[in-house]
């Protein structure tokens, strides 16, 4: 057999040459290090107090393994072996997720009382802050009311408008009653224009949004132009908005809403309801939060009821002689 042959005889057996790779263990070692690194990253992320980042990491790992996990996505799922058993974990107000503590469970009675006192003090502080904000807002709304009422007294129109303060803000109620609109019509009469011209300057420079609500009484519209009170009330509200924007109020602060006869000012069984429920409300909307605004009626006291406007000075005898007497009819 030649010396260059890949085969040789030894002890009567034929053998092949092999190249043995002595570094294959490095591949397994590298895989093990990679898995350990991922494990430590996950453990470190779980120890972090940033729950948002943990949720993002969990979602990323879930997607990386090619499946969505109910634990990561928050969807309902049943784990193997768990049956329908569920466990509700009570979250203790004194617990700190970052230190592994169990809230007030391992605290002394003195420490528990301190935690409870701190929570109550925080609640009282928020309630006090909300009450102060409501009181301050009522003062602001009363100042707007005084300016509007003074302008109406000067124009001898004070008897045509009433005021209310509720959780929405200051409501300026204009009783239409043939002075602002004809029955079944949405075209402003000269009396209505005078009222709106008087109140517009006091509203023009306010930062508040203004909503105009149209209301009808329980009687049906008497013309075919408006099939029902919905169309009529919405048209009257839109007419008032258009007039106020012409008097300088910004369009992006205005809105018009029609309520038909669904929000009566007084009970429809009352004889005065035909007159009083047929109205337009100009609402100066409050800028408070919902929780703070809910305190406005209590902070307003008697001003939470329908009342005549309070002015900075009593009207003169000459100003009080301009009362207009009208009769109620139609919607």
C-alpha positions in Angstrom: 0.0 0.0 0.0 1.4 3.4 -0.9 2.4 6.0 1.8 -0.1 8.6 0.5 -3.1 6.3 1.0 -5.9 7.5 3.3 -6.3 3.9 4.6 -3.8 1.6 6.3 -3.7 -1.9 7.8 -3.0 -2.3 11.5 -3.6 -5.5 13.3 -5.6 -6.9 10.4 -8.2 -4.0 10.7 -8.9 -1.1 8.3 -9.1 2.3 10.0 -10.2 5.8 8.8 -8.5 9.1 9.7 -10.8 11.4 11.7 -10.4 15.1 12.7 -11.5 15.3 16.3 -13.0 18.7 17.3 -11.8 19.4 20.8 -13.7 22.8 21.1 -17.3 21.6 20.9 -17.8 22.2 24.6 -17.5 25.9 24.0 -20.8 25.9 22.1 -22.7 24.4 25.0 -20.9 26.6 27.5 -21.9 29.7 25.5 -25.5 28.6 25.4 -25.5 28.1 29.1 -24.0 31.6 29.7 -26.7 33.1 27.4 -29.5 31.4 29.3 -28.0 32.5 32.6 -27.8 36.1 31.4 -31.5 36.0 30.3 -32.4 34.6 33.7 -30.6 37.3 35.6 -32.2 40.0 33.4 -35.6 38.7 34.1 -34.9 38.4 37.8 -33.6 42.0 37.8 -36.6 43.3 36.0 -39.0 41.5 38.4 -37.3 43.2 41.3 -37.7 46.7 39.8 -40.6 48.9 41.2 -41.4 50.1 37.6 -44.4 47.9 36.9 -44.8 49.4 33.4 -41.3 48.3 32.3 -41.9 44.8 33.7 -45.2 44.5 31.8 -43.3 45.6 28.6 -40.6 43.1 29.2 -43.1 40.3 29.9 -45.0 41.1 26.7 -41.7 41.1 24.8 -40.7 37.7 26.1 -44.1 36.4 25.4 -43.9 37.5 21.8 -40.4 36.2 21.5 -41.5 32.7 22.3 -44.2 32.9 19.7 -47.3 32.9 21.9 -49.4 35.2 23.9 -49.5 34.7 27.7 -52.7 35.4 29.6 -50.5 36.5 32.5 -48.8 39.1 30.3 -51.8 40.3 28.3 -54.3 40.4 31.1 -56.8 38.1 29.3 -58.7 35.4 31.0 -57.0 31.9 30.9 -57.0 28.7 32.9 -53.6 27.3 33.9 -53.0 23.6 33.9 -53.8 22.0 37.3 -55.4 25.1 38.7 -59.0 24.2 37.9 -61.4 27.0 38.6 -59.7 28.0 41.8 -58.8 31.7 42.1 -57.0 33.6 44.8 -57.8 37.2 45.5 -54.7 39.1 46.9 -55.6 42.0 49.1 -53.4 45.0 48.5 -52.5 46.7 51.7 -52.2 50.5 51.7 -49.0 50.3 53.6 -47.2 47.9 51.2 -44.1 49.0 49.3 -43.5 46.7 46.2 -39.8 47.5 46.1 -38.9 46.2 49.6 -40.7 42.9 49.6 -42.8 44.0 52.7 -46.3 42.8 53.3 -47.8 46.2 54.1 -49.2 46.7 57.6 -49.5 43.0 58.2 -46.1 42.9 60.0 -46.4 46.4 61.5 -47.0 47.1 65.1 -50.3 48.7 66.2 -48.6 52.1 66.5 -47.2 51.8 63.0 -50.6 50.8 61.6 -52.3 53.7 63.3 -49.7 56.0 61.8 -50.4 54.7 58.3 -54.2 55.1 58.8 -53.8 58.6 60.1 -51.6 59.6 57.2 -54.2 58.2 54.7 -57.0 60.1 56.5 -55.0 63.3 56.6 -54.4 63.0 52.8 -58.1 62.5 52.2 -59.0 65.5 54.4 -56.4 67.6 52.7 -57.9 66.8 49.3 -61.5 67.4 50.5 -60.4 70.7 51.9 -58.7 71.7 48.7 -61.8 70.7 46.7 -64.1 72.7 49.0 -61.9 75.8 48.8 -61.9 75.5 45.0 -65.7 75.3 44.9 -66.0 78.3 47.2 -63.7 80.3 45.1 -65.6 79.3 41.9 -68.9 80.4 43.4 -67.4 83.8 44.1 -66.3 84.0 40.5 -69.7 83.0 39.2 -71.5 85.4 41.5 -69.2 88.2 40.2 -70.3 87.3 36.6 -73.9 87.3 37.8 -73.6 90.7 39.3 -72.2 92.1 36.1 -75.0 90.5 34.0 -77.7 91.7 36.4 -76.3 95.2 36.5 -76.4 95.4 32.7 -80.0 94.0 32.7 -81.1 96.6 35.3 -79.6 99.4 33.2 -81.6 98.1 30.2 -84.7 97.7 32.4 -84.9 94.0 31.5 -84.1 92.5 34.9 -87.5 90.8 35.2 -86.8 88.7 32.1 -83.8 86.8 33.5 -83.2 84.5 36.5 -80.0 82.9 37.8 -79.0 79.5 39.2 -75.6 78.0 40.3 -75.3 74.3 40.1 -72.6 71.7 39.3 -72.5 72.9 35.7 -71.7 76.5 36.6 -73.8 79.7 36.3 -77.1 79.3 34.5 -78.7 82.5 33.1 -82.3 81.6 32.4 -84.2 83.7 29.8 -87.9 83.0 29.9 -89.0 83.4 26.3 -92.7 84.0 27.0 -93.4 85.9 23.7 -90.6 88.4 24.5 -87.7 86.5 23.0 -89.5 84.3 20.5 -92.9 84.1 19.1 -94.9 80.9 19.8 -93.6 78.0 17.6 -90.9 80.2 16.1 -87.1 80.4 16.5 -86.6 84.0 15.2 -85.4 86.4 17.8 -87.8 89.3 18.6 -86.5 92.7 19.4 -87.0 92.1 23.1 -84.8 89.0 22.9 -82.1 90.9 21.1 -82.0 93.5 23.8 -81.6 90.9 26.5 -78.8 89.1 24.7 -77.1 92.4 23.8 -77.2 93.3 27.5 -75.6 90.1 28.8 -73.1 89.6 26.0 -70.4 92.1 27.1 -70.1 90.4 30.5 -69.6 87.0 28.9 -67.3 88.0 26.0 -64.0 88.2 27.9 -64.6 85.1 30.1 -62.3 82.1 29.7 -65.2 79.7 30.3 -67.1 77.8 27.6 -70.7 78.9 27.0 -73.5 76.4 26.3 -76.9 77.6 25.2 -79.8 75.2 26.0 -83.2 75.5 24.3 -86.3 74.3 26.2 -90.0 74.1 25.2 -93.0 73.6 27.4 -95.3 70.5 27.2 -97.5 72.0 24.4 -96.9 71.0 20.9 -95.4 73.3 18.3 -98.1 75.1 16.4 -96.4 75.3 13.0 -95.4 72.7 10.5 -91.9 74.3 10.3 -90.8 72.4 13.5 -92.4 68.9 13.8 -91.7 68.6 17.5 -90.1 70.4 20.4 -86.7 68.9 19.6 -86.3 70.8 16.4 -87.8 74.0 17.9 -85.7 74.0 21.0 -82.5 73.2 19.1 -83.3 76.0 16.6 -83.8 78.5 19.3 -80.6 77.6 21.0 -78.7 77.9 17.7 -80.3 81.3 17.1 -79.1 82.6 20.5 -75.6 81.2 19.8 -75.4 82.9 16.4 -76.5 86.2 18.0 -74.0 86.0 20.8 -71.1 85.3 18.5 -72.2 88.3 16.6 -71.8 90.3 19.8 -68.2 89.2 20.2 -68.2 85.8 21.9 -65.7 83.4 20.3 -67.3 80.6 18.2 -65.0 77.9 19.6 -66.3 78.6 23.1 -70.0 78.2 22.1 -72.3 75.2 21.8 -76.1 74.9 21.3 -78.3 72.0 22.7 -82.0 71.4 22.3 -83.8 69.6 25.2 -87.4 69.9 24.0 -89.6 69.5 27.2 -87.4 66.9 28.9 -85.9 69.3 31.5 -88.8 71.4 32.9 -87.9 74.2 35.2 -91.1 73.7 37.2 -93.6 70.8 37.4 -95.7 70.7 34.1 -98.9 70.4 36.3 -98.2 73.9 37.6 -100.2 76.5 35.6 -97.1 78.7 35.4 -95.2 75.9 33.7 -96.5 76.9 30.2 -94.7 80.2 30.7 -91.6 79.2 32.8 -90.6 76.0 31.0 -90.5 77.7 27.7 -87.1 79.2 28.0 -83.4 79.5 26.9 -80.6 78.8 29.4 -77.2 80.5 28.8 -74.8 78.3 30.8 -71.4 79.6 31.9 -69.7 76.3 32.3 -67.3 75.8 35.3 -63.7 74.9 34.8 -63.4 72.8 37.9 -62.9 69.1 37.9 -66.0 66.9 38.3 -65.3 66.2 42.0 -64.9 69.9 42.7 -67.9 70.9 40.6 -70.1 68.5 42.5 -69.6 70.8 45.5 -70.8 73.9 43.8 -74.5 73.6 44.8 -73.6 73.3 48.5 -71.1 76.1 48.3 -73.7 78.3 46.5 -76.3 77.9 49.3 -79.5 79.8 48.4 -78.0 80.8 45.1 -78.3 77.1 44.0 -82.1 77.9 43.7 -83.7 80.0 40.9 -83.2 83.7 42.0 -83.1 87.2 40.7 -79.7 88.6 39.9 -77.7 90.3 42.7 -76.2 93.6 41.6 -73.5 95.7 43.2 -76.1 98.4 44.0 -79.9 98.4 44.3 -81.8 99.6 41.2 -83.2 103.1 41.2 -86.9 103.9 41.1 -86.6 104.8 37.5 -85.0 101.5 36.6 -87.7 99.5 38.3 -90.6 101.0 36.3 -89.8 99.1 33.1 -91.5 95.8 34.0 -93.1 94.2 31.0 -96.4 92.2 31.4 -97.0 89.4 28.9 -99.2 86.4 28.6 -98.2 82.8 28.0 -99.2 80.9 24.9 -98.1 78.2 22.5 -94.7 76.4 22.8 
